[in-house]
Amino acid sequence: MNRYTVITLFPELLHAFRDTGIVGRCQSRGLVAIETINPRTYTSDRRATVDDSPYGGGPGMVMMAAPLRAAIAAARAATPSSLVIYMSPQGRRFQQRDVPRLAACPHLVMVAGRYEGIDERLLARDIDEEWSVGDFVLSGGEVPAMLMIDAIVRTLPDALGDERSAQEDSFSDGLLDHPHYTRPEVLDGVAVPPVLLSGHHADITAWRRQQRIGRTWDRRPDLLPAAGLSAADRLLLDAYRRARQESSED
């Protein structure tokens, strides 16, 4: 079982996420366990203070080290080898290629910061890794923590109804996903590509591969150099580009 402990001042934000969809099904089946720890539990004053003004002045407040340190220690008590990560816009950018390593960790402790952040000394001594989900700032680390858990959990064995779903996702092999279609066969005058109705599995596989490569070339060409395209893949891309050019000239 994989465990995820989110240290947060707002545990209620995790409740619906924990009990819904793929993550909820995995938890009910005992594949994962998601829990929260509120640092306010480890304060000693009447107001349960977890933040204070920053030394040197400036706007906002900073989360204090002591309550967070106690919460981290409580989370690690059962699993001393837990990996403790901090959600921060200054961290390493989280990408699909990072998922397998994090999925192999039996216990992730995820610190969701608030306010202006956490005391730098705690970062240096108690946090193993710092992660970002993008070049933007949110009100807290709870949403990034949920995003990362969702991305990780769906790759675990038996998490999905069909494991090929995760294997064929965007970024699974460095490429974007191919287009998908379902009923009706014609929508707004646009028909499903005939190859998908042909029943010829080899042709469908080749079409989907071509679409993945072509869509990546269209939308995320920065991904192609690292995708390791074969000579056959490059022929598929050439044919895709010719078809696009001919279509634009009509």
Buried (B, 14 or more C-beta within 10 A) or exposed (E): EBBBBBBBBBBEBBEEBBEEEBBBBBBEEEBBBBEBBBBBEBBEEEEBBBBEEBEEEEEEBBBBBBBBBBBBEBBBEEBEEBBBBBBBBEBEEBEBEBBEEBBEBEBBBBBBBBBBBBBEEBBEEBBEEBBBBEEEEBEBBBBBBBBBBEBBBBBBEEBBEEEEBBEBBBBBEBBBBBEEEEEEEEEEEEEBEEBBEEEEEEEBEBBBBBBBBBBBBEEBEEBBEEBEBEEEBEEBBEEBEEEEEEEEEE
